[in-house]
Amino acid sequence: MAVISRTGQPLHEVDPCEWVDTLVDIAHAYAAEGCPDACYPDPVALLRGALMHYEAEA
């Protein structure tokens, strides 16, 4: 599953400076749905995956 940024692009196509904003959006969405901490996506894994795609495209 691709992580979509707040601009609607796959996270690996977005400037890395915008990744934090996207992760904050994800956290807010999970909190709004009342999800417990256990169901939050791992931000380190999300960033690692996006970085691998970003480096592969470069």
Residue pairs with C-beta under 8 A, 6 or more apart in sequence:
2 10
2 11
2 12
3 10
3 11
3 22
3 26
3 41
3 46
3 49
3 50
4 10
4 11
4 22
5 11
5 13
5 14
5 18
5 19
5 21
5 22
6 18
6 21
6 22
6 25
7 14
7 18
10 53
11 19
11 22
11 46
11 49
11 50
11 53
12 49
12 50
12 51
12 52
12 53
12 54
12 57
13 57
14 22
14 50
16 50
16 51
16 54
19 47
19 50
23 43
23 46
23 47
26 40
26 41
26 46
27 40
27 43
30 39
30 40
30 41
